[in-house]
Amino acid sequence: MHKNNLHLAAYNFSKLCKKYPPLKEFVFTNKHDIETVNFASPRAVKALNTALLRAHYNIDYWSFSDKNLCPPIPGRSDYIHYLADLLDEFSITKNARILDIGIGATCIFPILGNALYNWNFVGTDIDDNSLYSSQKIITNNKLDDFISLRKQNDSANILKGIINENDIFSASICNPPFYASELDAEQANIRKLKGLGIFKNSRNFSGISNEIWYKGGEKAFLHNYLYQSTQFRNQCYWFTSFVSKKENIQGMYDSLNLMNATEIKTIDMHQGNKISRFVAWTFLTDEERIVWKSN
């Protein structure tokens, strides 16, 4: 994990349970005499991440439907920290304004980015219930001055209809839908459960349709995002996105080079044995970057 990540050490479950008592029912000591939770249980994972937000980020209210994805706080924090490094490299970290594409029901990137770096955010989503849930999190944590929401009314668009004529963003962030259909998601869930030694036919994953699948899958979403980013090339310094499938990266580079991106970066993030990554790209020339920083 990033050197500034607050979760480099093992979880202190005693401290976490004091901050969020409902976590207690999920904590147990495994055969290695280590306190842990059952990470195959969505309720346990949600309780753990709620406790982490209370203990480390002063987020006292974090409530959303069990139908929605529950993001892992350490991994999402890594994205924020590495994005901060990228912005700092180009001296645009201070007073950053970030566009969160697909904020979801948890408002996770804005609450982390504001807690860690005092950034301002505009969060977007196509789902009314997700926007309602995120707004409750914003209001109950007194973050209305830092985080605002916009609805995307057209499922064919990502940036169009969201970025206004006078908008300027330091960066955009995104965690794209991974699967191409609900069937793909269900089959992947069955394989995951079998890998954990759990055999059942019922659905055991969280995530509503727009969170986990998109027609054409991650690849189609990303290339739509790339194309639309060219339409707002001067209004966002860095466009970025998680990329789950490593094989999609080369296609992104090929497309971005054809679109005359001036710089493309792949930033790897390590969480234990897992490697995740995000790709960042900009269309700004050297001269435009100088003007940007002077504003």
N, C-alpha and C positions, 0 to 999 in steps of 0.2 A: 504493500500500500504506500501511498504518498507519505513522505516524511512528516507532513503536518497533520496527517489523519489522526483524529482523536481516538481511533479504535485499534491502534497498533498492538496494545496489550490484550491479554485474555479478558473476557467479560468479568466484571466484578458483580456477581449476581446478588450478593448481599446489599450492595449499594443500589443496584438497579431495582430490587424488590422494595426497598424503602421509598424510592422515588415513585414506583408504580406497583403497589401491592398486588393487583390482579395477576402479575407475572408469577407470583409464588406457586400457584397451582401447576405450573408447567415445568418448574425446575426440578431436576432430579440428578442424582449422582450415578454416572455410568460405571461400567466394569473397570475402567481405568482410574476410578476414584476422582473423576473430574465432574464438576457441576456443569450442566448443560440443559438444553431443551430439545424436544423432538422437532427437528427442522423439517420433517415431513408433515407436520401439523400446521395448517394455515393459522389457526387460532394462537398457537404457541409463538409462531414467527411474528404475528401481528403484535402480540403482547410484548415480546422482546424489543421490537423496533419502537414501539410507543415508549417503553422505558428508556431506551437510548436517547430519544428526542427530549424527554423530560430531564434526564440526568446531564446531558452534554450540550443541549442547544436551547434550553429554557422554553421549549415548546410544551405548554401544559395541556393544550387541547389538540388532539389528533384523532378524529373519529370519522369513519367512512364505512360504507357498506362492505360486508364480507364478500360481495360479488366482485369487488374491484381488486386489482393487483395490489399487493403489499410490497413496496420496494425495500430492498436491504439498505439500511442507512450507511454502513461503511462503504459500500460500492458507489452509492450515489454521492457521498461526500468526496470520494476520490475524483469523480468527474469535476466537481466544483473546484477542488484544489489544483488539479492539472489545468483547468481552464484559467484559473487565476495566474498560474505560471505563464501561460501563453499570453494573457493580456499584459502581464508585468513585463514580459520580454519586449513588448512594443509600447510600453509606458502608457497603457490605457486602462489600468486596473482601478484607479481612484474614480469614484462616482460612476462606476460602470452601470449601464442599463442593459438588461438581458432579456431576450425574447425566448420564452419557454414554449416550444411547440408541442402540444399535447400534454397539458399540465396534469390531466387526470383528476381523480377524486382526492388525491393525497396532498397535492400542492408541494411535493417533496423538494424539488430543486429550488423554488423560490424561498422556502423557509430555511433551507440549509445555506443558500447563498447569502441571504440577508443576515443570518446569525453569524456566519463565518467572516464575511467581507463587507457587510452593510450595503450590498448591492440592491438596486431597484429592479423590479421585474414586471413584465407584461406576460401573462399566461394565457394560452389559447386552448380551446377544445371544441369539438363538434357536438359533444354530449351535454345536454342541459343538466342532468343529474350530477355529472362530474363537476361542472362549473359551480353548481349550488353547493356541493360538498366542499370544494376548495374555498369558496367564499366564506363558509362557516369557519373554516380553519383560519383564514386570514383575519376575520373579524374577531374571533374569540382569542386570538393571540395579539390583537391590537397592531396589526400589520397593514392596515388599509392605506397608510401613507407611503408604503414601500412596494406593495404588490397590487396590480390591477388585472382584471380579466377581460378577455374579448372572445366572443363566440365566432367560430368558423361556420358559416351557414351552408357552405358548398363542399361536399365530400370530395369533389374533384380537385379542390385547391388546398394548399398548405400555407403559403404566404400571401397570395392574392386574396384580397378581402379582409386582411388582417393588418398589414403594414400600411399606414396612412402616408400621405404625401410628405408630411413634415416629421415623420418618425426617424430617429437615429438610434441605432443599437450598437453597443460595443461587441456583442456576440449573440448568436442564437444557439440554443441547446435543444436536443431532441433525443428521445428514446423510441425509435420507430416500432410499429407492430412487426412481429417476427414471422408469423405464420400467414399462409396464403388463404386459409379457410378455417372454419370451425372444426371440420373433420381433421385437418392437419394438427390442430392444437390438441384435440382429444387423443389422437394416436400417439403424439409425443408425450402426453401426460401418462398414458398407459405404460409406455416404455420406461419413463422415469420411475413410476411406482414399482415396476418389476425390478428395476435396478436396485431399489431400496428394499426389496424383499416383500413388497406389499402387493397382494393380488386381489383386486376388486374391480368391478365393472362400472361403478358409479363415478361420476365426474368429481375430481378432487383437486381441481386447480381454480384459482381465482383469476378474474379478468373478464371484462365485458368485451364485446366484439371489436370496437374501435381501439381497444388497448392491445389486443394480442393478435389480431389478424387484419389483413388488408389485401384486397384483390391483387394478386401477383406477388404477395409477400413483401419481405423487407426490401428486396432488390427493386421492385416497382415503386415502392414508396420513396426510396432514396433517390431514384432517378427523377421522379416528379419534383422532389425537393431541390435537387441540383438545378433542374431547368428553371424552376421558379426563382431560385436565388439569383439567377442572371438578371431578372427583371427588377431586382432591388439591390443591385451590385454596389451602389454608392450609399446605401442607407444602413448597411451593417458591415462592420470591420471584418469580423470572423463569423462565418457560418460553420456550425459544428453538428455532429450527430454521432451517437453510439452506432457501432456496426457490429452486430452479433456474429454474422457469418463472414469469416475472414476472406472467403472467396469472392465476396462482393466488392472488396477494396480496389482491385485492379480495374474493374469496370468503372468505378467512380473516378479514378485517376484519368482513365482514358477519356471519359466524358468531360471532365473538368478541363483537361488540356484543350479539347476541342472548343470549349466555351471560353477559352482565354483566361482561366484563373491564373493569377500572378504568383500564387504560392499555395501549396497543399502540404498538409502535415498529417501523419498518423501517430497518435499518442497512445502507447500501450500502458495499461494499468494492471498491476499484479495484485490479486487478493488470494494469498496462499498459493495453491496449485493452479488457480484459475487465472487466465489472462483475458481481460476485456480491453476494449479500445474505443477511441473516438477519432473520427477524421475531421479535420478543420481545413477550410479553404477561404481564400479572399480574392477579390477581383481588383483591389486597390493597387494603383501604381505607387512607386516610391514618392512621387510628387504629391499624390493624393493622400498618402499616409502622413506626410509632413503637415499638410493642411488640416487633416483630421485631428492630429495631436495638438495643434495650436488653437483649436476651437474650444 
